[in-house]
Amino acid sequence: MRTLGFGSVMVLAALVAGCSPIEHRTEMLNPVSSEEMVAAPGANIIALKSTKSLPNAFGAADIYGRRTDTGRTFINYAGSHEGKAVFVRQDHIIDSNATTMSETPSIIPQVSTSYGSGYVGNTYYSGSAQTTNYQYVPARGSEKNIYTQPPVTIELAEGETYSIEGKTLKVIKVEGNSIRYTLQ
């Protein structure tokens, strides 16, 4: 029975990695804590960053794990109304044509050979020398379109919660010009 060599295993691993599906991910940019926090009107309560795997030429995920932005979500405290905390959710969707081909620079080797010959006295000499220079070609880049969705108003009374991307915002206390809340 034959065994696979190290080179074969590496080629197989690269092929399998090159076939990975596009992965979408959202991460919280704010600190998450069970500790009570205080916010005044205008304060950012939640900031989310959404990304996806950079697609390769075959539509699969980049084997190096590079990512491209797909959007942002912000929830800001706007104030209070009739004893409830009022929040404004703003979503921004980023549409991009970025791929591994548009975001990868190139390095092009340029090989040149020089020849020389001649006589020194009655002796004939000839020779050649080869040099290599490298030309850096930057990535061509991609285009991004940002679409801002209409804002959404969220009203929460004391003790009520709002969940987004696996995190929960809980209003502890609505005070005159501020709120106490947790973000878990």
Contacts in CASP RR format, 6 or more apart in sequence:
PFRMAT RR
TARGET T0000
AUTHOR 0000-0000-0000
METHOD contacts of the structure
MODEL  1
MRTLGFGSVMVLAALVAGCSPIEHRTEMLNPVSSEEMVAAPGANIIALKS
TKSLPNAFGAADIYGRRTDTGRTFINYAGSHEGKAVFVRQDHIIDSNATT
MSETPSIIPQVSTSYGSGYVGNTYYSGSAQTTNYQYVPARGSEKNIYTQP
PVTIELAEGETYSIEGKTLKVIKVEGNSIRYTLQ
4 12 0 8 1.000
14 63 0 8 1.000
17 63 0 8 1.000
18 56 0 8 1.000
18 58 0 8 1.000
18 60 0 8 1.000
18 61 0 8 1.000
18 63 0 8 1.000
19 58 0 8 1.000
19 60 0 8 1.000
20 53 0 8 1.000
20 60 0 8 1.000
20 61 0 8 1.000
20 63 0 8 1.000
21 53 0 8 1.000
21 60 0 8 1.000
21 61 0 8 1.000
22 52 0 8 1.000
22 53 0 8 1.000
22 55 0 8 1.000
22 59 0 8 1.000
22 60 0 8 1.000
22 61 0 8 1.000
23 52 0 8 1.000
23 53 0 8 1.000
23 61 0 8 1.000
24 50 0 8 1.000
24 51 0 8 1.000
24 52 0 8 1.000
24 70 0 8 1.000
25 50 0 8 1.000
25 51 0 8 1.000
25 52 0 8 1.000
25 67 0 8 1.000
26 48 0 8 1.000
26 49 0 8 1.000
26 50 0 8 1.000
26 51 0 8 1.000
26 165 0 8 1.000
27 48 0 8 1.000
27 49 0 8 1.000
27 51 0 8 1.000
28 46 0 8 1.000
28 47 0 8 1.000
28 48 0 8 1.000
28 165 0 8 1.000
28 167 0 8 1.000
29 47 0 8 1.000
29 48 0 8 1.000
29 49 0 8 1.000
30 44 0 8 1.000
30 45 0 8 1.000
30 46 0 8 1.000
30 47 0 8 1.000
30 183 0 8 1.000
31 183 0 8 1.000
32 167 0 8 1.000
32 183 0 8 1.000
32 184 0 8 1.000
33 182 0 8 1.000
33 183 0 8 1.000
33 184 0 8 1.000
34 182 0 8 1.000
34 184 0 8 1.000
35 182 0 8 1.000
36 172 0 8 1.000
36 180 0 8 1.000
36 181 0 8 1.000
36 182 0 8 1.000
37 180 0 8 1.000
37 181 0 8 1.000
37 182 0 8 1.000
37 183 0 8 1.000
38 178 0 8 1.000
38 179 0 8 1.000
38 180 0 8 1.000
39 45 0 8 1.000
39 77 0 8 1.000
39 178 0 8 1.000
39 179 0 8 1.000
39 181 0 8 1.000
40 77 0 8 1.000
40 177 0 8 1.000
40 178 0 8 1.000
41 77 0 8 1.000
41 78 0 8 1.000
41 79 0 8 1.000
41 177 0 8 1.000
41 178 0 8 1.000
42 76 0 8 1.000
42 77 0 8 1.000
42 78 0 8 1.000
42 79 0 8 1.000
43 76 0 8 1.000
43 77 0 8 1.000
44 74 0 8 1.000
44 75 0 8 1.000
44 76 0 8 1.000
45 75 0 8 1.000
45 76 0 8 1.000
45 77 0 8 1.000
45 87 0 8 1.000
45 169 0 8 1.000
45 181 0 8 1.000
45 183 0 8 1.000
46 73 0 8 1.000
46 74 0 8 1.000
46 75 0 8 1.000
46 164 0 8 1.000
46 167 0 8 1.000
46 169 0 8 1.000
46 183 0 8 1.000
47 72 0 8 1.000
47 73 0 8 1.000
47 74 0 8 1.000
47 75 0 8 1.000
48 72 0 8 1.000
48 73 0 8 1.000
48 74 0 8 1.000
48 164 0 8 1.000
48 165 0 8 1.000
49 69 0 8 1.000
49 71 0 8 1.000
49 72 0 8 1.000
50 69 0 8 1.000
50 70 0 8 1.000
50 71 0 8 1.000
50 72 0 8 1.000
50 73 0 8 1.000
51 67 0 8 1.000
51 68 0 8 1.000
51 69 0 8 1.000
51 70 0 8 1.000
51 71 0 8 1.000
52 67 0 8 1.000
52 68 0 8 1.000
52 70 0 8 1.000
53 61 0 8 1.000
53 62 0 8 1.000
53 65 0 8 1.000
53 66 0 8 1.000
53 67 0 8 1.000
54 61 0 8 1.000
54 62 0 8 1.000
54 65 0 8 1.000
54 66 0 8 1.000
54 67 0 8 1.000
54 68 0 8 1.000
54 98 0 8 1.000
54 99 0 8 1.000
54 100 0 8 1.000
54 103 0 8 1.000
55 61 0 8 1.000
55 62 0 8 1.000
55 99 0 8 1.000
55 100 0 8 1.000
56 62 0 8 1.000
56 63 0 8 1.000
56 99 0 8 1.000
56 100 0 8 1.000
56 101 0 8 1.000
57 99 0 8 1.000
57 100 0 8 1.000
57 101 0 8 1.000
62 100 0 8 1.000
66 100 0 8 1.000
66 103 0 8 1.000
68 96 0 8 1.000
68 98 0 8 1.000
68 103 0 8 1.000
68 142 0 8 1.000
69 94 0 8 1.000
69 96 0 8 1.000
69 144 0 8 1.000
70 93 0 8 1.000
70 94 0 8 1.000
70 96 0 8 1.000
71 91 0 8 1.000
71 92 0 8 1.000
71 93 0 8 1.000
71 94 0 8 1.000
72 91 0 8 1.000
72 92 0 8 1.000
72 94 0 8 1.000
73 89 0 8 1.000
73 90 0 8 1.000
73 91 0 8 1.000
73 92 0 8 1.000
73 164 0 8 1.000
74 89 0 8 1.000
74 90 0 8 1.000
75 87 0 8 1.000
75 88 0 8 1.000
75 89 0 8 1.000
75 90 0 8 1.000
75 154 0 8 1.000
75 162 0 8 1.000
75 164 0 8 1.000
75 169 0 8 1.000
76 87 0 8 1.000
76 88 0 8 1.000
76 90 0 8 1.000
77 85 0 8 1.000
77 86 0 8 1.000
77 87 0 8 1.000
77 179 0 8 1.000
78 86 0 8 1.000
78 87 0 8 1.000
78 88 0 8 1.000
78 153 0 8 1.000
79 85 0 8 1.000
79 86 0 8 1.000
79 177 0 8 1.000
79 179 0 8 1.000
80 86 0 8 1.000
80 174 0 8 1.000
80 175 0 8 1.000
80 176 0 8 1.000
80 177 0 8 1.000
80 179 0 8 1.000
81 155 0 8 1.000
83 157 0 8 1.000
83 158 0 8 1.000
83 174 0 8 1.000
84 155 0 8 1.000
84 156 0 8 1.000
84 157 0 8 1.000
84 174 0 8 1.000
85 155 0 8 1.000
85 156 0 8 1.000
85 157 0 8 1.000
85 171 0 8 1.000
85 174 0 8 1.000
85 179 0 8 1.000
85 181 0 8 1.000
86 153 0 8 1.000
86 154 0 8 1.000
86 155 0 8 1.000
87 153 0 8 1.000
87 154 0 8 1.000
87 155 0 8 1.000
87 156 0 8 1.000
87 162 0 8 1.000
87 169 0 8 1.000
88 151 0 8 1.000
88 152 0 8 1.000
88 153 0 8 1.000
88 154 0 8 1.000
89 151 0 8 1.000
89 152 0 8 1.000
89 153 0 8 1.000
89 154 0 8 1.000
90 148 0 8 1.000
90 149 0 8 1.000
90 151 0 8 1.000
90 152 0 8 1.000
91 148 0 8 1.000
91 149 0 8 1.000
91 152 0 8 1.000
92 146 0 8 1.000
92 147 0 8 1.000
92 148 0 8 1.000
92 149 0 8 1.000
93 146 0 8 1.000
93 147 0 8 1.000
93 148 0 8 1.000
93 149 0 8 1.000
94 144 0 8 1.000
94 145 0 8 1.000
94 146 0 8 1.000
94 147 0 8 1.000
95 144 0 8 1.000
95 145 0 8 1.000
95 146 0 8 1.000
95 147 0 8 1.000
96 142 0 8 1.000
96 143 0 8 1.000
96 144 0 8 1.000
96 145 0 8 1.000
97 142 0 8 1.000
97 143 0 8 1.000
98 141 0 8 1.000
98 142 0 8 1.000
98 144 0 8 1.000
99 142 0 8 1.000
102 139 0 8 1.000
102 140 0 8 1.000
102 141 0 8 1.000
102 142 0 8 1.000
103 139 0 8 1.000
103 141 0 8 1.000
103 142 0 8 1.000
104 139 0 8 1.000
105 136 0 8 1.000
105 137 0 8 1.000
105 138 0 8 1.000
105 139 0 8 1.000
106 136 0 8 1.000
106 137 0 8 1.000
107 134 0 8 1.000
107 135 0 8 1.000
107 136 0 8 1.000
107 137 0 8 1.000
108 134 0 8 1.000
108 135 0 8 1.000
108 137 0 8 1.000
109 132 0 8 1.000
109 133 0 8 1.000
109 134 0 8 1.000
109 135 0 8 1.000
110 132 0 8 1.000
110 133 0 8 1.000
110 134 0 8 1.000
110 135 0 8 1.000
111 130 0 8 1.000
111 131 0 8 1.000
111 132 0 8 1.000
112 130 0 8 1.000
112 131 0 8 1.000
112 132 0 8 1.000
112 133 0 8 1.000
113 128 0 8 1.000
113 129 0 8 1.000
113 130 0 8 1.000
113 131 0 8 1.000
114 128 0 8 1.000
114 129 0 8 1.000
114 130 0 8 1.000
114 131 0 8 1.000
115 126 0 8 1.000
115 127 0 8 1.000
115 128 0 8 1.000
116 126 0 8 1.000
116 127 0 8 1.000
116 128 0 8 1.000
117 124 0 8 1.000
117 125 0 8 1.000
117 126 0 8 1.000
117 127 0 8 1.000
118 124 0 8 1.000
118 125 0 8 1.000
118 126 0 8 1.000
119 125 0 8 1.000
154 162 0 8 1.000
156 162 0 8 1.000
156 169 0 8 1.000
156 171 0 8 1.000
157 171 0 8 1.000
157 174 0 8 1.000
158 171 0 8 1.000
158 172 0 8 1.000
158 173 0 8 1.000
158 174 0 8 1.000
159 170 0 8 1.000
159 171 0 8 1.000
159 172 0 8 1.000
160 170 0 8 1.000
160 171 0 8 1.000
161 168 0 8 1.000
161 169 0 8 1.000
161 170 0 8 1.000
161 171 0 8 1.000
162 168 0 8 1.000
162 169 0 8 1.000
163 169 0 8 1.000
167 183 0 8 1.000
167 184 0 8 1.000
168 183 0 8 1.000
168 184 0 8 1.000
169 181 0 8 1.000
169 182 0 8 1.000
169 183 0 8 1.000
170 181 0 8 1.000
170 182 0 8 1.000
170 183 0 8 1.000
170 184 0 8 1.000
171 179 0 8 1.000
171 180 0 8 1.000
171 181 0 8 1.000
172 179 0 8 1.000
172 180 0 8 1.000
172 181 0 8 1.000
172 182 0 8 1.000
173 179 0 8 1.000
173 180 0 8 1.000
END
